[in-house]
Each structure stands twice: as structure tokens, then as C-alpha cells.
Amino acid sequence: MESVSEVIQTVLMAAAVGLLGTLIARRRQHLKLIVRVIDRNDMELVQFLDQLVARGDLVPAPVT
């Protein structure tokens, strides 16, 4: 009987850890959508556009 209860306990703990991981991943994705984190590729694009503006090849749009 002890081995059965240990198996059940292990399965429930694994399910709880899996659920926790899923909830964390969903929360992280939600926060990324809200904050719109700039990743490495976006940062390279921003730097390239800043260089174009600094050289005068690109003029920023006026704020309306």
C-alpha cells in the first residue's frame, strides 16, 4: 500500500509542477505582449534606423 501511495503522490507532484510551469509560461507570454520587450533582432533594427536618421537618410515622422 505504501508504494501505491508514493506513486500517487509522485504523479500528483509531477502534475502540480507541470501546471506551475504552464502557468508561468502563460504569465510570461502575457507580460511580453503587454510590455513588448525588445529582443536582440529588434534592437539591431532600432540601431540601424537610428544610424539612418543620424546620417539624414531617414527623417522621423512628425508627432501629431
MOZI-V429780 format. One record per residue. N is the residue number from 1. SS is DSSP state (~ for helix, > for strand, _ for the rest). PSI is psi in radians with two decimals (NA if undefined). NEAR is the number of other ideal C-beta (glycine too) atoms within 12 Angstrom. Layout:
<<N;SS;PSI;NEAR> <N;SS;PSI;NEAR>>
This chain:
<<1;_;-0.60;7> <2;~;-0.65;8> <3;~;-0.61;9> <4;~;-0.77;10> <5;~;-0.57;11> <6;~;-0.68;12> <7;~;-0.79;13> <8;~;-0.75;14> <9;~;-0.73;14> <10;~;-0.74;14> <11;~;-0.75;14> <12;~;-0.69;14> <13;~;-0.71;14> <14;~;-0.71;14> <15;~;-0.70;14> <16;~;-0.73;14> <17;~;-0.71;14> <18;~;-0.75;14> <19;~;-0.75;14> <20;~;-0.75;14> <21;~;-0.73;14> <22;~;-0.76;14> <23;~;-0.70;14> <24;~;-0.74;14> <25;~;-0.73;14> <26;~;-0.75;14> <27;~;-0.71;14> <28;~;-0.79;15> <29;~;-0.72;14> <30;~;-0.77;14> <31;~;-0.64;13> <32;~;-0.67;15> <33;~;-0.66;11> <34;~;-0.85;10> <35;~;-0.42;11> <36;_;1.15;10> <37;_;2.35;15> <38;_;2.13;13> <39;_;-3.07;12> <40;~;-0.75;10> <41;~;-0.73;11> <42;~;-0.68;14> <43;~;-0.69;13> <44;~;-0.71;13> <45;~;-0.73;14> <46;~;-0.75;15> <47;~;-0.71;15> <48;~;-0.78;16> <49;~;-0.65;18> <50;~;-0.66;15> <51;~;-0.71;14> <52;~;-0.70;15> <53;~;-0.73;15> <54;~;-0.63;13> <55;~;-0.29;11> <56;_;0.11;9> <57;_;-0.35;12> <58;_;2.33;13> <59;_;2.20;11> <60;_;2.56;12> <61;_;2.47;8> <62;_;2.53;5> <63;_;2.23;4> <64;_;NA;3>>
